[in-house]
Amino acid sequence: MAVYAYRDALRKEIIYAADAAKEDRSKRFYCPNPNCKAHLYICAIDGSKKAYFRATKKGFPHISKCAFGSSTDEFNADEFDEASFVFDNAMENLYIVTSSQKLQKMSGNHNQGAVKKHPPRTLRQIYLMCKSKPVTELYGDKVIGSMILDDRSEYRYPNGCFGNRIVEALPRKRLYDDDNMQLYLSAPIKSGKYSFVLQFTDDNLYRMIRKEIYNNRDKIIIIAGRWKKSGIYNRFVTEVISKKQIAVIK
């Protein structure tokens, strides 16, 4: 589903679902993915006032692997504190290696007041936030297109992908190299212009992530990385030290 779309096929005029909900339900809109020809129509979730766009016509569905055709949860901006979001800080937290998670049991009798909002923290939260807005808009301290490499933002990366970035990718046919503990993906999804190498030093983490990606090799994979040149043209590499750096979009 999508929470924003375009009024025109050239994708010049953005409209958000909350505004489109006031218009004729039979009006056609266009997918945010510039490579997708899906016709979108405004819908509402049963029992909820929240609106979203969906491709309801059989003749104009989302293309394969279009992230806006995914059934993944939407980003609810009201639940997060945008003012305190600092992208590089959020990314650095994803690289922290955590020990085995300890479950903290808290009584429901405590903290009965309002829950304090926090900025997006997990990779999935940050990704969904990025997909909920056009790449030209600002969230927190950065423009969306400078946080994520996907089909929409490819034009911003003519020379490659460097530094802290989230990459929306697909597994390559040759997915892994056990001898070097490397996994291989390509992005953006439509063009596959760039190759990305996930480099591991921990064998257990490597095998866990390899299995997860292999079992979901028909899905979109998102990676949080500190990307740098690999020494091969149009190929970039990041070290993966935490499972928090990888997520599968189903």
N, C-alpha and C positions, 0 to 999 in steps of 0.2 A: 504494500500500500504506500501511498505518497501523501504527504501533508502539504505539498505545494505542487503547482503545475504551471503550464503556460497557456495563455489565451490563444496564442498564434503559433502556427507551424514553424515560424522562424525563431521562435523562443526569445522574443524581445520583451514581452509583457508578463511578468510573474503574477500569479494569484495564489493566495493561501486558501486552504480548505475552509477555514472559518469564515472567510469572505464569500467564497463560492457557494456556501451553504444557503446564502440568501438569494441565490439566483435560480433560474429554471433548472430542474434536475435533469432535463433532457439535453442541456447544453454540453457540447464537446470541448474537452481541453486536451493538452498535449503533455506527454511524459517528460519529466526533467532530464532524462537521459537523451542526449542529442542523437544517439544512434538508434533509438527505439521509436518505432512508428505507432506505438499504442495510442488509442483514443481513450481518454480518461473521463469518467463521470463522477460527480459528487455523490458520496454515500455517507451513511451514518451507522455507527456500531449499534446493534440492538441494545436498548436499555441505557444508551449513553447519548449525550448531546454532542460529543466530539465527532467532527466530520473528517473525511479523508477521501482521496481520489482512488478509483479502482478502474481497471480495464474490464468493462462488462460486455463488450461486443466481441463475439467469436471471430469476426473478420479482422479485428485490429487488436490482437493481444500483445503483451510485452514480448520482446525478443528473449531468446534463451539467455539466462544468466543476467537479466536486467535486475539490478538491486532494488528498483522501485516496484518490481513485481513480486518481491519476496513477502512472505507472511510474517516476517520478523516484527517484533514489538516496535511501536512507534516511540519517539522521544517526546516526553511530556516536559516541556520547558518550565512549567510551573513548579515542578518538583526539585529544580536545581537552582543554584545561585550563580548566575552568569557573571556577576561583578567580580567574584573571587576566582574565576577560572583563568589560570595561567597555563598555556599549552605546554611549554617546555617543562614546567614543574610536574604537570600531569603525566607527561611521557616519562620523565625520570623515575617517577613512582612505579611505572610499569616494569622497569628494569631491575627493581629491587628483588633479590632472591629471598623468599620468605621460608621460614622453617615450617614444619608440619602445622597446619592450621589448628588453633585451639578454639573449641566452641565455647563461647561465653554465654552461659545461661543467665538471663536477666528476668527478674520477676515483672509481671505485667503491672504490678502496683506502683512501680517507679516511673518517673518521667511522664506523668500524666498530662503535662503541658504540651504546647505545640512543638513538633519535631523541627529542629533547626535544619535548614536547607544547606546543602554543600554543593560544590561544583561537580560536574561530571568527573568520575574517577576511573572507572574501569574502561578497558578498551572498547567494549560493546557500547557503553554509554557515550563515549566520545565519538565513536563511529556513527551511531544513530543520530547524535546531534549534528554531525557534519552532513549527513544525508537529509536532514530535515530542513536545510537551508540552501539557498543558491550559493555557488562557490565565490560569488563576489561580495557576500555579506560578512559582517564582522560578528564574531562571538568571543566574549571576553577580550583577550589582548591580541587576537589574530584574525585575519581573513580566512574563511573556510578553505579556500583553494590553496592556502599555504600550509594547511594541516594535513590534507589528504590528497593522494594521487588516485584519481579515478577517471572514468570516461569524460566527466564534465570538466575536470581541471587539467586534462592532459596538455592543453595549450599553454599552461603556465610552466611546463617542464620541458622546454625545447632541448635542453642540454643534459637532462638526466635528473635523478632524484638524490638529493644530498641532505644530510642532517636528520633531525627529528621529523619523521613523517609517518603517517598511517598509509599503508598501501593496500588497495583493494585488488586482489590478484586471483589467478587461477593456477592450479598445479600444472607443471609441464609434463609432457609424455615421459621424459626421463625425470622422475620425481626425486630420486635420492641417490646418494653415494655413501655407502656404509663405511668405506675405508677412510673417507675424509669427514664423516659426520656432517653432510651437507644436504639440504633440501632445496629444490629448484621450482620457482614459480615465475609467472610472467604477468605484466600489467602495462597499461590499462587493459580491461577485459576485452574490449572490441579490437583494438589494434595489436595488443601484445608487443608493443614497441620495445619494451625494456624487459630484461631478465633480472631476476632477483635471487640471491643466494642467501639461505639461512644457515649460518655457521654455528655449530654447537661444540662445546668442550665437555659437556656432561653427557655421558653415554645414556643414562637412564632418561634424562629429559629428551634427548634426541630420539630415542626409540618410542617414547610416549607420544611425542608430537608427530613423528613419522607415521605411526599407526593411525592417529586421529585424522591426519590429512589424507592418507591413503584410503581410509574408509569413507572419506567425504570428497574424493577427487572430482566429483561432478558438481561440487558446491563452490561458492565464493569463499575465499580465505582472506582474512584481514590480518595484517602484521604491523605491529608498532616497532620501528627500528631506528637506529642511528645509521643511516645509509652512507656508504662511501664507495669510491671506485674499487672495482675488483681487479683491474689490470686488463680486463677484456672489454671491448667496445660495447656500450649500451648494457653492461651488466654491473649490478650494484650489490653490495654485500652488507649484512648486518650480523652481529653476534646475537644469538638468542640465549639468554641466561635465565629467563623466567617464563613459566607457562602463561603468565599474564600478558605476554606479548602476542599471543596467537589466539584467534577466534574463528569459528566456522559460522557462516551465515546460511541458515537452512530455510 
